[in-house]
Structure formats: C-alpha cells, structure tokens
C-alpha cells in the first residue's frame, strides 16, 4: 500500500512548502494547489485522503471550494481540514458549517501538526451537510 495523499490548497507558496515539508516528513505523499481551479485539476487525477484548505484563496474561497467538494458524491468522503491564519471569533464555526471536517490555525505547531492531521483523518468526514 502506498502513502496517503495530502492535497495542500494555499495561495501562499511559503505556507505550501512548509506544510508540504512537514507532511512529507510525516509519511504523506503531497500534492499542492495555489487556488480552487488548481485544486480541482489535482482532484481530477488524484484521490487525496485529506485536503488542507486555506480559507482565503484568490477567486473561489476555500469555504466555497469545500462546499463544492462536499456536495460531490465522489469527493465528499475526503477529509477537509481548514488550515488558516484567518482565525477570528466564529471562523472555526464558519469553516465547519461550510463542510470542513476540522480546523487548525496558522502558524502551525510543526511538532504536533502531522499527529493532529492524522487524528482528524482517523475521525473521518463529519456526516453533516454543508450550509450556505
């Protein structure tokens, strides 16, 4: 059995590289996208076990992309974790309402990040439909 695939969707290249490095060191095969369109192209050819989703993306937001993925029967079982520096009161609830299965704020703790991601994968996708 191969490595689990993680897709990082973040418009900041430094963030993508850091998350990718930490996840690869933790045993994941990593794919990256800088926006929603790139993420959809990756999803057309790869089936990640988890998507690490930035909320503020250019064009289509991470929340809107999450809603689209969770509405697609072929993709809704992918665990989506919001990983964002957009950490204001109520933002975690907005991410969960959009369909995210978990929420981690930036800056990440590199010593616990992979464990946190694996815990959320083990918990699986929430069985709650996204809201508008």
Rosetta constraint file for C-alpha pairs under 8 A:
AtomPair CA 3 CA 27 HARMONIC 6.64 0.50
AtomPair CA 3 CA 28 HARMONIC 5.58 0.50
AtomPair CA 3 CA 29 HARMONIC 5.75 0.50
AtomPair CA 4 CA 27 HARMONIC 7.72 0.50
AtomPair CA 4 CA 28 HARMONIC 5.32 0.50
AtomPair CA 4 CA 29 HARMONIC 6.01 0.50
AtomPair CA 4 CA 48 HARMONIC 6.95 0.50
AtomPair CA 4 CA 49 HARMONIC 6.05 0.50
AtomPair CA 5 CA 28 HARMONIC 5.74 0.50
AtomPair CA 5 CA 29 HARMONIC 4.69 0.50
AtomPair CA 5 CA 30 HARMONIC 5.72 0.50
AtomPair CA 5 CA 31 HARMONIC 7.21 0.50
AtomPair CA 5 CA 47 HARMONIC 7.13 0.50
AtomPair CA 5 CA 48 HARMONIC 4.44 0.50
AtomPair CA 5 CA 49 HARMONIC 5.54 0.50
AtomPair CA 5 CA 50 HARMONIC 6.92 0.50
AtomPair CA 6 CA 23 HARMONIC 7.77 0.50
AtomPair CA 6 CA 28 HARMONIC 6.32 0.50
AtomPair CA 6 CA 29 HARMONIC 6.18 0.50
AtomPair CA 6 CA 30 HARMONIC 4.96 0.50
AtomPair CA 6 CA 31 HARMONIC 6.21 0.50
AtomPair CA 6 CA 48 HARMONIC 5.22 0.50
AtomPair CA 6 CA 49 HARMONIC 6.04 0.50
AtomPair CA 6 CA 50 HARMONIC 5.00 0.50
AtomPair CA 6 CA 51 HARMONIC 5.78 0.50
AtomPair CA 6 CA 52 HARMONIC 7.30 0.50
AtomPair CA 7 CA 30 HARMONIC 5.92 0.50
AtomPair CA 7 CA 31 HARMONIC 4.74 0.50
AtomPair CA 7 CA 32 HARMONIC 5.54 0.50
AtomPair CA 7 CA 33 HARMONIC 7.41 0.50
AtomPair CA 7 CA 39 HARMONIC 7.84 0.50
AtomPair CA 7 CA 48 HARMONIC 6.07 0.50
AtomPair CA 7 CA 50 HARMONIC 6.37 0.50
AtomPair CA 7 CA 51 HARMONIC 4.67 0.50
AtomPair CA 7 CA 52 HARMONIC 6.13 0.50
AtomPair CA 8 CA 16 HARMONIC 6.41 0.50
AtomPair CA 8 CA 19 HARMONIC 7.47 0.50
AtomPair CA 8 CA 20 HARMONIC 7.29 0.50
AtomPair CA 8 CA 30 HARMONIC 7.34 0.50
AtomPair CA 8 CA 31 HARMONIC 6.31 0.50
AtomPair CA 8 CA 32 HARMONIC 4.79 0.50
AtomPair CA 8 CA 33 HARMONIC 6.16 0.50
AtomPair CA 8 CA 51 HARMONIC 5.88 0.50
AtomPair CA 8 CA 52 HARMONIC 4.78 0.50
AtomPair CA 8 CA 53 HARMONIC 6.36 0.50
AtomPair CA 9 CA 16 HARMONIC 7.48 0.50
AtomPair CA 9 CA 32 HARMONIC 6.04 0.50
AtomPair CA 9 CA 33 HARMONIC 4.77 0.50
AtomPair CA 9 CA 34 HARMONIC 5.67 0.50
AtomPair CA 9 CA 35 HARMONIC 6.33 0.50
AtomPair CA 9 CA 36 HARMONIC 7.44 0.50
AtomPair CA 9 CA 39 HARMONIC 6.48 0.50
AtomPair CA 9 CA 51 HARMONIC 7.18 0.50
AtomPair CA 9 CA 52 HARMONIC 6.05 0.50
AtomPair CA 9 CA 53 HARMONIC 5.04 0.50
AtomPair CA 9 CA 54 HARMONIC 5.96 0.50
AtomPair CA 10 CA 15 HARMONIC 6.99 0.50
AtomPair CA 10 CA 16 HARMONIC 6.04 0.50
AtomPair CA 10 CA 32 HARMONIC 7.88 0.50
AtomPair CA 10 CA 33 HARMONIC 6.43 0.50
AtomPair CA 10 CA 34 HARMONIC 5.00 0.50
AtomPair CA 10 CA 35 HARMONIC 6.51 0.50
AtomPair CA 10 CA 53 HARMONIC 6.60 0.50
AtomPair CA 10 CA 54 HARMONIC 5.08 0.50
AtomPair CA 10 CA 57 HARMONIC 6.79 0.50
AtomPair CA 11 CA 16 HARMONIC 7.77 0.50
AtomPair CA 11 CA 33 HARMONIC 7.53 0.50
AtomPair CA 11 CA 34 HARMONIC 4.22 0.50
AtomPair CA 11 CA 35 HARMONIC 5.91 0.50
AtomPair CA 11 CA 54 HARMONIC 7.73 0.50
AtomPair CA 11 CA 57 HARMONIC 5.93 0.50
AtomPair CA 11 CA 58 HARMONIC 7.22 0.50
AtomPair CA 12 CA 16 HARMONIC 6.33 0.50
AtomPair CA 12 CA 34 HARMONIC 7.10 0.50
AtomPair CA 13 CA 17 HARMONIC 6.13 0.50
AtomPair CA 13 CA 34 HARMONIC 7.54 0.50
AtomPair CA 14 CA 18 HARMONIC 6.18 0.50
AtomPair CA 15 CA 19 HARMONIC 6.05 0.50
AtomPair CA 16 CA 20 HARMONIC 5.83 0.50
AtomPair CA 16 CA 32 HARMONIC 6.91 0.50
AtomPair CA 17 CA 21 HARMONIC 5.98 0.50
AtomPair CA 18 CA 22 HARMONIC 6.25 0.50
AtomPair CA 19 CA 23 HARMONIC 6.06 0.50
AtomPair CA 20 CA 24 HARMONIC 5.93 0.50
AtomPair CA 20 CA 30 HARMONIC 6.06 0.50
AtomPair CA 20 CA 31 HARMONIC 7.98 0.50
AtomPair CA 20 CA 32 HARMONIC 7.91 0.50
AtomPair CA 21 CA 25 HARMONIC 6.10 0.50
AtomPair CA 22 CA 26 HARMONIC 6.24 0.50
AtomPair CA 22 CA 110 HARMONIC 6.71 0.50
AtomPair CA 22 CA 113 HARMONIC 7.74 0.50
AtomPair CA 22 CA 114 HARMONIC 7.16 0.50
AtomPair CA 23 CA 27 HARMONIC 6.44 0.50
AtomPair CA 23 CA 28 HARMONIC 5.45 0.50
AtomPair CA 23 CA 29 HARMONIC 7.68 0.50
AtomPair CA 23 CA 30 HARMONIC 7.12 0.50
AtomPair CA 23 CA 114 HARMONIC 6.23 0.50
AtomPair CA 24 CA 28 HARMONIC 4.81 0.50
AtomPair CA 24 CA 29 HARMONIC 6.03 0.50
AtomPair CA 24 CA 30 HARMONIC 6.49 0.50
AtomPair CA 26 CA 114 HARMONIC 6.05 0.50
AtomPair CA 31 CA 42 HARMONIC 7.52 0.50
AtomPair CA 32 CA 39 HARMONIC 7.49 0.50
AtomPair CA 32 CA 42 HARMONIC 7.96 0.50
AtomPair CA 33 CA 38 HARMONIC 5.12 0.50
AtomPair CA 33 CA 39 HARMONIC 5.09 0.50
AtomPair CA 33 CA 42 HARMONIC 7.52 0.50
AtomPair CA 34 CA 38 HARMONIC 6.38 0.50
AtomPair CA 34 CA 39 HARMONIC 7.42 0.50
AtomPair CA 34 CA 57 HARMONIC 7.82 0.50
AtomPair CA 35 CA 39 HARMONIC 6.27 0.50
AtomPair CA 35 CA 57 HARMONIC 5.91 0.50
AtomPair CA 35 CA 58 HARMONIC 6.41 0.50
AtomPair CA 35 CA 59 HARMONIC 7.59 0.50
AtomPair CA 35 CA 60 HARMONIC 7.53 0.50
AtomPair CA 36 CA 40 HARMONIC 6.21 0.50
AtomPair CA 36 CA 57 HARMONIC 7.42 0.50
AtomPair CA 36 CA 59 HARMONIC 7.64 0.50
AtomPair CA 36 CA 60 HARMONIC 5.95 0.50
AtomPair CA 36 CA 61 HARMONIC 7.35 0.50
AtomPair CA 36 CA 62 HARMONIC 7.23 0.50
AtomPair CA 36 CA 65 HARMONIC 6.30 0.50
AtomPair CA 37 CA 41 HARMONIC 6.38 0.50
AtomPair CA 38 CA 42 HARMONIC 6.32 0.50
AtomPair CA 39 CA 43 HARMONIC 6.16 0.50
AtomPair CA 40 CA 44 HARMONIC 6.21 0.50
AtomPair CA 41 CA 45 HARMONIC 7.00 0.50
AtomPair CA 42 CA 46 HARMONIC 5.90 0.50
AtomPair CA 43 CA 47 HARMONIC 6.12 0.50
AtomPair CA 43 CA 48 HARMONIC 7.59 0.50
AtomPair CA 48 CA 78 HARMONIC 6.86 0.50
AtomPair CA 49 CA 78 HARMONIC 5.53 0.50
AtomPair CA 49 CA 79 HARMONIC 6.40 0.50
AtomPair CA 49 CA 121 HARMONIC 7.59 0.50
AtomPair CA 50 CA 78 HARMONIC 5.61 0.50
AtomPair CA 50 CA 79 HARMONIC 4.66 0.50
AtomPair CA 50 CA 80 HARMONIC 5.72 0.50
AtomPair CA 50 CA 81 HARMONIC 7.38 0.50
AtomPair CA 50 CA 121 HARMONIC 6.95 0.50
AtomPair CA 51 CA 78 HARMONIC 7.11 0.50
AtomPair CA 51 CA 79 HARMONIC 6.26 0.50
AtomPair CA 51 CA 80 HARMONIC 4.73 0.50
AtomPair CA 51 CA 81 HARMONIC 6.15 0.50
AtomPair CA 52 CA 80 HARMONIC 6.10 0.50
AtomPair CA 52 CA 81 HARMONIC 5.01 0.50
AtomPair CA 52 CA 82 HARMONIC 5.98 0.50
AtomPair CA 52 CA 83 HARMONIC 5.99 0.50
AtomPair CA 53 CA 62 HARMONIC 6.05 0.50
AtomPair CA 53 CA 66 HARMONIC 7.99 0.50
AtomPair CA 53 CA 80 HARMONIC 6.70 0.50
AtomPair CA 53 CA 81 HARMONIC 5.88 0.50
AtomPair CA 53 CA 82 HARMONIC 4.72 0.50
AtomPair CA 53 CA 83 HARMONIC 5.61 0.50
AtomPair CA 53 CA 84 HARMONIC 7.60 0.50
AtomPair CA 54 CA 62 HARMONIC 5.69 0.50
AtomPair CA 54 CA 82 HARMONIC 5.88 0.50
AtomPair CA 54 CA 83 HARMONIC 5.28 0.50
AtomPair CA 54 CA 84 HARMONIC 5.20 0.50
AtomPair CA 55 CA 61 HARMONIC 6.01 0.50
AtomPair CA 55 CA 62 HARMONIC 4.16 0.50
AtomPair CA 55 CA 63 HARMONIC 5.81 0.50
AtomPair CA 55 CA 82 HARMONIC 6.59 0.50
AtomPair CA 55 CA 83 HARMONIC 7.34 0.50
AtomPair CA 55 CA 84 HARMONIC 6.06 0.50
AtomPair CA 55 CA 86 HARMONIC 7.24 0.50
AtomPair CA 55 CA 95 HARMONIC 7.88 0.50
AtomPair CA 56 CA 61 HARMONIC 5.56 0.50
AtomPair CA 56 CA 62 HARMONIC 6.00 0.50
AtomPair CA 56 CA 84 HARMONIC 7.83 0.50
AtomPair CA 56 CA 86 HARMONIC 7.55 0.50
AtomPair CA 57 CA 61 HARMONIC 4.88 0.50
AtomPair CA 57 CA 62 HARMONIC 5.94 0.50
AtomPair CA 60 CA 64 HARMONIC 6.29 0.50
AtomPair CA 60 CA 65 HARMONIC 6.59 0.50
AtomPair CA 61 CA 65 HARMONIC 6.23 0.50
AtomPair CA 62 CA 66 HARMONIC 6.01 0.50
AtomPair CA 63 CA 67 HARMONIC 6.30 0.50
AtomPair CA 63 CA 95 HARMONIC 6.40 0.50
AtomPair CA 63 CA 98 HARMONIC 5.70 0.50
AtomPair CA 63 CA 99 HARMONIC 7.91 0.50
AtomPair CA 64 CA 68 HARMONIC 6.33 0.50
AtomPair CA 64 CA 98 HARMONIC 7.32 0.50
AtomPair CA 65 CA 69 HARMONIC 6.20 0.50
AtomPair CA 66 CA 70 HARMONIC 6.08 0.50
AtomPair CA 66 CA 80 HARMONIC 7.35 0.50
AtomPair CA 66 CA 98 HARMONIC 6.41 0.50
AtomPair CA 66 CA 99 HARMONIC 6.10 0.50
AtomPair CA 66 CA 100 HARMONIC 6.59 0.50
AtomPair CA 67 CA 71 HARMONIC 6.08 0.50
AtomPair CA 67 CA 98 HARMONIC 5.55 0.50
AtomPair CA 67 CA 99 HARMONIC 5.98 0.50
AtomPair CA 67 CA 130 HARMONIC 6.09 0.50
AtomPair CA 67 CA 131 HARMONIC 7.90 0.50
AtomPair CA 68 CA 72 HARMONIC 6.45 0.50
AtomPair CA 69 CA 75 HARMONIC 5.65 0.50
AtomPair CA 69 CA 76 HARMONIC 5.78 0.50
AtomPair CA 70 CA 75 HARMONIC 6.46 0.50
AtomPair CA 70 CA 76 HARMONIC 4.15 0.50
AtomPair CA 70 CA 77 HARMONIC 7.59 0.50
AtomPair CA 70 CA 99 HARMONIC 6.40 0.50
AtomPair CA 70 CA 129 HARMONIC 7.55 0.50
AtomPair CA 70 CA 130 HARMONIC 7.10 0.50
AtomPair CA 71 CA 75 HARMONIC 7.90 0.50
AtomPair CA 71 CA 76 HARMONIC 6.43 0.50
AtomPair CA 71 CA 130 HARMONIC 7.86 0.50
AtomPair CA 72 CA 76 HARMONIC 5.71 0.50
AtomPair CA 73 CA 77 HARMONIC 7.86 0.50
AtomPair CA 76 CA 125 HARMONIC 7.89 0.50
AtomPair CA 77 CA 124 HARMONIC 7.81 0.50
AtomPair CA 77 CA 125 HARMONIC 5.88 0.50
AtomPair CA 78 CA 125 HARMONIC 6.76 0.50
AtomPair CA 79 CA 100 HARMONIC 7.56 0.50
AtomPair CA 79 CA 101 HARMONIC 5.99 0.50
AtomPair CA 79 CA 120 HARMONIC 7.59 0.50
AtomPair CA 79 CA 121 HARMONIC 6.16 0.50
AtomPair CA 79 CA 124 HARMONIC 6.25 0.50
AtomPair CA 79 CA 125 HARMONIC 5.14 0.50
AtomPair CA 80 CA 99 HARMONIC 7.78 0.50
AtomPair CA 80 CA 100 HARMONIC 5.07 0.50
AtomPair CA 80 CA 101 HARMONIC 5.33 0.50
AtomPair CA 80 CA 102 HARMONIC 6.74 0.50
AtomPair CA 80 CA 125 HARMONIC 7.60 0.50
AtomPair CA 81 CA 100 HARMONIC 5.61 0.50
AtomPair CA 81 CA 101 HARMONIC 5.65 0.50
AtomPair CA 81 CA 102 HARMONIC 4.57 0.50
AtomPair CA 81 CA 103 HARMONIC 5.39 0.50
AtomPair CA 81 CA 104 HARMONIC 7.11 0.50
AtomPair CA 81 CA 117 HARMONIC 7.87 0.50
AtomPair CA 81 CA 120 HARMONIC 7.92 0.50
AtomPair CA 82 CA 95 HARMONIC 6.62 0.50
AtomPair CA 82 CA 100 HARMONIC 6.23 0.50
AtomPair CA 82 CA 101 HARMONIC 7.89 0.50
AtomPair CA 82 CA 102 HARMONIC 6.18 0.50
AtomPair CA 82 CA 103 HARMONIC 4.64 0.50
AtomPair CA 82 CA 104 HARMONIC 6.07 0.50
AtomPair CA 82 CA 105 HARMONIC 7.89 0.50
AtomPair CA 83 CA 103 HARMONIC 6.04 0.50
AtomPair CA 83 CA 104 HARMONIC 4.80 0.50
AtomPair CA 83 CA 105 HARMONIC 5.47 0.50
AtomPair CA 83 CA 106 HARMONIC 6.54 0.50
AtomPair CA 84 CA 104 HARMONIC 6.68 0.50
AtomPair CA 84 CA 105 HARMONIC 5.03 0.50
AtomPair CA 84 CA 106 HARMONIC 5.39 0.50
AtomPair CA 85 CA 105 HARMONIC 5.57 0.50
AtomPair CA 85 CA 106 HARMONIC 4.62 0.50
AtomPair CA 85 CA 107 HARMONIC 6.84 0.50
AtomPair CA 86 CA 91 HARMONIC 7.22 0.50
AtomPair CA 86 CA 105 HARMONIC 7.63 0.50
AtomPair CA 87 CA 91 HARMONIC 5.95 0.50
AtomPair CA 87 CA 92 HARMONIC 7.38 0.50
AtomPair CA 87 CA 105 HARMONIC 6.42 0.50
AtomPair CA 90 CA 94 HARMONIC 6.30 0.50
AtomPair CA 91 CA 95 HARMONIC 6.17 0.50
AtomPair CA 92 CA 96 HARMONIC 6.20 0.50
AtomPair CA 92 CA 103 HARMONIC 6.26 0.50
AtomPair CA 93 CA 97 HARMONIC 5.95 0.50
AtomPair CA 94 CA 98 HARMONIC 6.17 0.50
AtomPair CA 95 CA 99 HARMONIC 6.61 0.50
AtomPair CA 95 CA 100 HARMONIC 5.52 0.50
AtomPair CA 95 CA 103 HARMONIC 7.31 0.50
AtomPair CA 96 CA 100 HARMONIC 4.70 0.50
AtomPair CA 96 CA 101 HARMONIC 6.34 0.50
AtomPair CA 96 CA 102 HARMONIC 6.91 0.50
AtomPair CA 96 CA 103 HARMONIC 7.70 0.50
AtomPair CA 96 CA 130 HARMONIC 7.86 0.50
AtomPair CA 97 CA 130 HARMONIC 5.55 0.50
AtomPair CA 97 CA 131 HARMONIC 5.61 0.50
AtomPair CA 97 CA 132 HARMONIC 7.95 0.50
AtomPair CA 98 CA 130 HARMONIC 4.76 0.50
AtomPair CA 98 CA 131 HARMONIC 5.68 0.50
AtomPair CA 98 CA 132 HARMONIC 6.96 0.50
AtomPair CA 99 CA 126 HARMONIC 7.89 0.50
AtomPair CA 99 CA 128 HARMONIC 7.26 0.50
AtomPair CA 99 CA 129 HARMONIC 6.61 0.50
AtomPair CA 99 CA 130 HARMONIC 4.52 0.50
AtomPair CA 99 CA 131 HARMONIC 7.49 0.50
AtomPair CA 101 CA 120 HARMONIC 7.41 0.50
AtomPair CA 101 CA 124 HARMONIC 7.65 0.50
AtomPair CA 101 CA 125 HARMONIC 5.57 0.50
AtomPair CA 101 CA 126 HARMONIC 5.63 0.50
AtomPair CA 102 CA 120 HARMONIC 6.55 0.50
AtomPair CA 104 CA 108 HARMONIC 7.45 0.50
AtomPair CA 108 CA 113 HARMONIC 6.50 0.50
AtomPair CA 109 CA 113 HARMONIC 5.67 0.50
AtomPair CA 110 CA 114 HARMONIC 7.61 0.50
AtomPair CA 112 CA 116 HARMONIC 6.08 0.50
AtomPair CA 113 CA 117 HARMONIC 6.19 0.50
AtomPair CA 114 CA 118 HARMONIC 6.04 0.50
AtomPair CA 115 CA 119 HARMONIC 6.05 0.50
AtomPair CA 116 CA 120 HARMONIC 6.33 0.50
AtomPair CA 117 CA 121 HARMONIC 6.22 0.50
AtomPair CA 118 CA 122 HARMONIC 6.08 0.50
AtomPair CA 119 CA 123 HARMONIC 6.27 0.50
AtomPair CA 120 CA 124 HARMONIC 6.37 0.50
AtomPair CA 121 CA 125 HARMONIC 7.57 0.50
